[in-house]
Amino acid sequence: MSRKKLRAAVVGVGYLGQFHAEKLAALKDVELVAVADADAARAKHVAAKHGCAAHTDPLELIAGVDLVSIAVPTELHHAVAHGFLDAGVHVLVEKPIARSLEEADALVALALKRGALLAVGHLERFNPAFRALAATLERPLFIDCERLSGFKQRGIDVDVVLDLMIHDLDLVLSMAKSEIGQVSACGFRVMTDSIDIANVRIEFASGCVANLSASRVSQSPVRKLRVFQTDQYASADLQAGKLRVVRRDQRGGTITEDESGFDDRDALRAEIEDFVAAVRGGRAPLVSGEDGRKALALALEVSRLVRARLERFSAVAR
């Protein structure tokens, strides 16, 4: 890839997509040439802010761009990303990668066939507190994740597993680096007809165990991650950007504690910079299409287990 400016576009400039446009427009080696949204007025509004073209049909952008960020609803991920990948355009698609494994597999295969990069927007991988924690790990023994959010109408097109927990499922997979042995899960409907609270226990072939809780009907937002390994305990507050690491010296048994804070927590900027650098350097992005597919597969299995349990107890109640 030459040093000329890369031509970029954003498809879907709603709540999240407008931030994608902002970050791409701010990069010196990128030219944001267009945005697209089904809402013409919204597309024009965002385009006017960045001095680029506005479209309602994403297909009109394909011939004029090198890379694209896709932030449309999940059910449209496959259709929109497929068109760009088929033309050899590099794609960053928001999480989850698609709504089914069949759609995810099709996108991964097409990217490989066309020689295009496919990155997935698992934002927490770029959280500096998580990156600092991950750098300390050798062999995690137990991982505990807690992600709580207040109820919002936005995002309820999918259940809490695909909306919130999938972030931590991706983080756990990236840390455990092992095949999954056993999964058990429970969850409940509270404010919607879908799953609003979920808990899952994952046992890996390596012996590592992970426990994850997610809720979108809580009063206060919480994004915490705790990891235990031999001679070390690490606790990351992903919401506040803080990391605490407690270590035991193997020779003297001395206990040390280190605390770090991270002021620059613009994970979306870091994600987009990594995507652009991957396109420039011809390397894999930090979160690849394959990574997104693995996270989706686990999330769908958790959702299936939760629904099966709900149906079983509903039958008992009748």
C-alpha positions as CSV (number, residue, x, y, z in Angstrom):
1,M,0.0,0.0,0.0
2,S,1.5,3.4,-1.1
3,R,1.8,6.4,1.2
4,K,-1.0,8.3,-0.5
5,K,-4.1,9.0,1.5
6,L,-6.4,6.1,1.9
7,R,-10.0,6.8,0.8
8,A,-12.4,5.9,3.5
9,A,-16.2,5.8,4.0
10,V,-18.6,5.0,6.8
11,V,-21.8,3.1,6.3
12,G,-24.4,3.8,9.0
13,V,-23.8,7.1,10.8
14,G,-26.2,6.7,13.7
15,Y,-25.0,6.8,17.3
16,L,-21.8,4.9,16.8
17,G,-21.2,5.4,13.1
18,Q,-20.9,9.2,13.6
19,F,-17.9,8.6,15.9
20,H,-16.3,6.3,13.2
21,A,-16.6,9.2,10.8
22,E,-15.1,11.6,13.3
23,K,-12.1,9.4,14.0
24,L,-11.4,8.6,10.3
25,A,-11.7,12.3,9.3
26,A,-9.1,13.1,11.9
27,L,-6.4,10.8,10.5
28,K,-3.7,12.5,8.5
29,D,-3.2,9.6,6.1
30,V,-6.9,9.0,5.5
31,E,-9.4,11.0,3.4
32,L,-13.0,10.5,4.5
33,V,-14.7,10.7,1.1
34,A,-18.3,9.7,1.9
35,V,-20.8,8.5,4.4
36,A,-24.0,6.5,3.8
37,D,-27.1,6.1,5.8
38,A,-30.7,5.0,5.1
39,D,-31.7,8.3,6.7
40,A,-30.8,10.9,4.1
41,A,-31.0,13.8,6.4
42,R,-28.7,12.2,8.9
43,A,-26.2,11.3,6.2
44,K,-26.2,14.9,4.9
45,H,-25.7,16.2,8.5
46,V,-22.7,14.1,9.2
47,A,-21.2,14.6,5.7
48,A,-21.5,18.4,6.1
49,K,-19.5,18.2,9.4
50,H,-16.6,16.5,7.6
51,G,-16.8,18.0,4.1
52,C,-17.6,14.7,2.3
53,A,-20.3,13.2,0.1
54,A,-23.6,11.8,1.5
55,H,-25.4,8.8,0.1
56,T,-28.3,6.6,1.1
57,D,-27.1,3.5,-1.0
58,P,-23.8,2.0,0.3
59,L,-23.2,0.3,-3.1
60,E,-22.6,3.8,-4.6
61,L,-19.4,4.0,-2.5
62,I,-17.7,0.8,-3.5
63,A,-15.8,2.0,-6.5
64,G,-14.4,5.1,-4.8
65,V,-13.0,3.8,-1.5
66,D,-10.1,1.7,-0.2
67,L,-11.6,0.9,3.2
68,V,-14.9,1.2,5.0
69,S,-16.3,1.2,8.5
70,I,-19.7,-0.5,8.8
71,A,-21.9,0.5,11.7
72,V,-25.4,-0.6,10.5
73,P,-27.7,-2.8,12.5
74,T,-26.5,-6.4,13.0
75,E,-29.0,-7.9,10.6
76,L,-27.4,-5.8,7.8
77,H,-23.8,-6.6,8.5
78,H,-23.5,-9.5,6.0
79,A,-25.3,-7.8,3.1
80,V,-23.3,-4.5,3.4
81,A,-19.9,-6.0,4.2
82,H,-20.3,-8.6,1.4
83,G,-20.6,-6.0,-1.3
84,F,-17.4,-4.2,-0.2
85,L,-15.3,-7.3,0.4
86,D,-16.4,-8.7,-3.0
87,A,-14.9,-5.6,-4.6
88,G,-11.6,-6.0,-2.6
89,V,-12.4,-3.1,-0.2
90,H,-11.0,-3.5,3.3
91,V,-13.8,-3.7,5.9
92,L,-14.1,-2.9,9.6
93,V,-17.5,-4.1,10.8
94,E,-19.0,-3.5,14.2
95,K,-19.6,-6.4,16.5
96,P,-21.1,-8.9,16.3
97,I,-19.5,-9.7,13.0
98,A,-22.9,-11.0,11.7
99,R,-26.2,-12.5,13.0
100,S,-25.3,-16.1,12.2
101,L,-22.2,-18.4,11.8
102,E,-23.1,-19.0,8.2
103,E,-23.0,-15.3,7.5
104,A,-19.8,-14.9,9.5
105,D,-18.1,-17.8,7.6
106,A,-19.2,-16.3,4.3
107,L,-17.6,-13.0,5.1
108,V,-14.3,-14.5,6.4
109,A,-14.1,-16.7,3.3
110,L,-14.8,-13.8,0.9
111,A,-12.2,-11.6,2.5
112,L,-9.6,-14.3,2.1
113,K,-10.6,-14.9,-1.5
114,R,-10.5,-11.3,-2.5
115,G,-7.4,-10.4,-0.5
116,A,-9.2,-7.9,1.6
117,L,-8.8,-7.3,5.3
118,L,-11.8,-8.0,7.6
119,A,-11.6,-6.4,11.1
120,V,-14.3,-6.7,13.7
121,G,-15.1,-3.9,16.2
122,H,-14.5,-5.6,19.5
123,L,-13.7,-2.3,21.2
124,E,-12.6,-3.5,24.6
125,R,-9.5,-5.1,23.0
126,F,-8.2,-1.6,22.6
127,N,-9.0,-0.4,26.1
128,P,-5.6,0.5,27.6
129,A,-6.4,-1.0,31.0
130,F,-7.1,-4.4,29.3
131,R,-4.1,-4.2,27.1
132,A,-1.9,-3.5,30.1
133,L,-3.5,-6.4,32.0
134,A,-3.1,-8.8,29.0
135,A,0.6,-7.9,28.8
136,T,1.1,-9.4,32.4
137,L,-0.5,-12.7,31.7
138,E,1.2,-16.1,31.2
139,R,-1.3,-18.8,32.1
140,P,-4.7,-17.5,33.5
141,L,-6.3,-19.8,36.0
142,F,-9.6,-18.0,36.7
143,I,-11.2,-15.0,34.9
144,D,-14.1,-13.1,36.3
145,C,-16.0,-10.5,34.1
146,E,-18.8,-8.2,35.1
147,R,-20.5,-5.9,32.7
148,L,-23.6,-4.0,33.8
149,S,-25.5,-1.2,32.0
150,G,-28.7,0.8,32.5
151,F,-31.6,0.0,30.2
152,K,-31.6,1.7,26.9
153,Q,-33.9,1.3,23.8
154,R,-30.8,1.3,21.6
155,G,-29.3,-2.2,21.1
156,I,-32.4,-4.2,22.0
157,D,-32.6,-5.7,18.6
158,V,-30.3,-8.4,20.1
159,D,-30.2,-10.1,23.5
160,V,-27.8,-9.0,26.3
161,V,-25.3,-11.7,25.3
162,L,-24.9,-10.4,21.8
163,D,-25.2,-6.8,22.9
164,L,-22.9,-6.7,26.0
165,M,-21.5,-10.0,27.0
166,I,-19.9,-10.6,23.7
167,H,-17.3,-8.0,24.5
168,D,-16.1,-10.1,27.5
169,L,-16.4,-13.3,25.6
170,D,-14.0,-12.0,23.1
171,L,-11.6,-10.8,25.9
172,V,-11.8,-14.2,27.6
173,L,-11.0,-16.0,24.4
174,S,-8.0,-13.8,23.7
175,M,-6.7,-14.4,27.2
176,A,-7.4,-18.1,27.6
177,K,-5.9,-19.1,24.2
178,S,-7.4,-22.5,24.6
179,E,-10.1,-24.7,23.2
180,I,-13.4,-24.6,25.0
181,G,-14.3,-27.7,27.1
182,Q,-17.7,-27.0,28.7
183,V,-20.1,-24.1,28.9
184,S,-23.1,-23.6,31.2
185,A,-25.3,-20.6,31.3
186,C,-28.5,-19.0,32.7
187,G,-30.3,-15.8,32.0
188,F,-33.6,-14.0,32.4
189,R,-36.0,-11.7,30.6
190,V,-36.7,-8.5,32.6
191,M,-37.5,-5.4,30.5
192,T,-37.8,-7.0,27.1
193,D,-39.0,-10.2,25.5
194,S,-35.3,-11.1,25.0
195,I,-32.6,-12.0,27.5
196,D,-31.7,-9.0,29.7
197,I,-29.5,-10.7,32.3
198,A,-27.1,-13.6,31.7
199,N,-24.4,-15.5,33.5
200,V,-22.0,-18.1,32.0
201,R,-19.3,-20.4,33.2
202,I,-16.7,-21.6,30.7
203,E,-14.2,-24.3,31.3
204,F,-11.2,-24.5,28.9
205,A,-9.1,-27.4,27.9
206,S,-6.1,-25.7,29.5
207,G,-7.9,-25.8,32.9
208,C,-8.7,-22.1,32.9
209,V,-12.2,-21.3,34.1
210,A,-14.1,-18.1,33.3
211,N,-17.2,-16.6,34.9
212,L,-19.1,-13.8,33.1
213,S,-22.1,-11.8,34.1
214,A,-23.9,-9.2,32.0
215,S,-27.0,-7.1,32.6
216,R,-28.6,-4.3,30.7
217,V,-31.1,-3.5,33.5
218,S,-28.8,-2.2,36.2
219,Q,-28.7,1.2,37.8
220,S,-25.0,1.9,37.5
221,P,-22.6,1.0,34.6
222,V,-19.9,-1.5,35.6
223,R,-17.1,-3.0,33.4
224,K,-14.7,-4.9,35.5
225,L,-12.3,-7.8,34.8
226,R,-10.4,-9.9,37.3
227,V,-7.7,-12.4,36.3
228,F,-5.9,-14.9,38.6
229,Q,-2.8,-16.8,37.8
230,T,0.0,-18.4,39.8
231,D,1.6,-15.7,42.0
232,Q,-0.6,-12.9,40.5
233,Y,-4.0,-11.3,40.8
234,A,-5.0,-8.5,38.4
235,S,-8.1,-6.3,38.5
236,A,-9.0,-4.0,35.6
237,D,-11.7,-1.4,35.8
238,L,-12.4,-0.9,32.1
239,Q,-15.0,1.9,32.8
240,A,-12.6,4.0,34.9
241,G,-9.4,3.0,33.0
242,K,-7.6,1.6,36.1
243,L,-5.5,-1.5,36.7
244,R,-4.3,-3.0,39.9
245,V,-1.8,-5.9,39.9
246,V,-0.8,-7.9,43.1
247,R,2.2,-10.2,42.8
248,R,4.0,-12.6,45.1
249,D,7.7,-13.0,44.7
250,Q,8.4,-16.8,44.3
251,R,11.7,-16.6,46.1
252,G,11.0,-14.4,49.1
253,G,7.3,-14.5,49.2
254,T,7.1,-10.7,49.2
255,I,3.8,-9.2,48.1
256,T,3.8,-6.2,45.9
257,E,1.0,-4.1,44.6
258,D,1.0,-1.8,41.5
259,E,-1.8,0.5,40.4
260,S,-2.0,2.3,37.1
261,G,-4.4,4.8,35.6
262,F,-4.9,5.5,31.9
263,D,-6.0,9.0,30.9
264,D,-6.1,8.4,27.2
265,R,-9.0,5.9,26.8
266,D,-10.1,6.6,23.3
267,A,-10.4,2.9,22.4
268,L,-12.3,3.7,19.1
269,R,-9.5,5.9,17.9
270,A,-7.0,3.1,18.7
271,E,-9.2,0.5,16.9
272,I,-9.5,2.6,13.8
273,E,-5.8,3.5,13.8
274,D,-5.0,-0.3,14.1
275,F,-7.3,-1.0,11.1
276,V,-5.7,1.7,9.0
277,A,-2.2,0.5,9.9
278,A,-3.1,-3.0,9.0
279,V,-4.3,-1.9,5.6
280,R,-1.1,0.1,5.2
281,G,1.2,-2.7,6.3
282,G,-0.7,-5.6,4.8
283,R,-0.9,-7.3,8.2
284,A,-3.8,-8.8,10.1
285,P,-5.8,-6.4,12.3
286,L,-5.7,-6.9,16.1
287,V,-9.3,-8.3,16.0
288,S,-9.7,-10.3,12.8
289,G,-12.7,-11.7,11.1
290,E,-11.8,-15.1,12.5
291,D,-11.7,-13.6,16.0
292,G,-15.1,-12.1,15.5
293,R,-16.4,-15.4,14.3
294,K,-15.1,-17.2,17.4
295,A,-16.7,-14.6,19.7
296,L,-20.0,-14.9,17.8
297,A,-20.0,-18.7,18.0
298,L,-19.5,-18.6,21.7
299,A,-22.2,-15.9,22.2
300,L,-24.7,-17.9,20.1
301,E,-24.0,-21.0,22.2
302,V,-24.5,-19.0,25.4
303,S,-27.8,-17.6,24.1
304,R,-29.0,-21.1,23.1
305,L,-28.2,-22.5,26.5
306,V,-30.0,-19.6,28.3
307,R,-33.1,-20.0,26.1
308,A,-33.1,-23.8,26.6
309,R,-33.0,-23.3,30.4
310,L,-35.8,-20.7,30.3
311,E,-38.0,-23.0,28.2
312,R,-37.3,-25.9,30.5
313,F,-38.3,-24.0,33.6
314,S,-41.3,-22.5,31.9
315,A,-42.5,-26.0,31.1
316,V,-42.1,-27.0,34.8
317,A,-44.1,-23.9,35.9
318,R,-47.0,-25.0,33.6
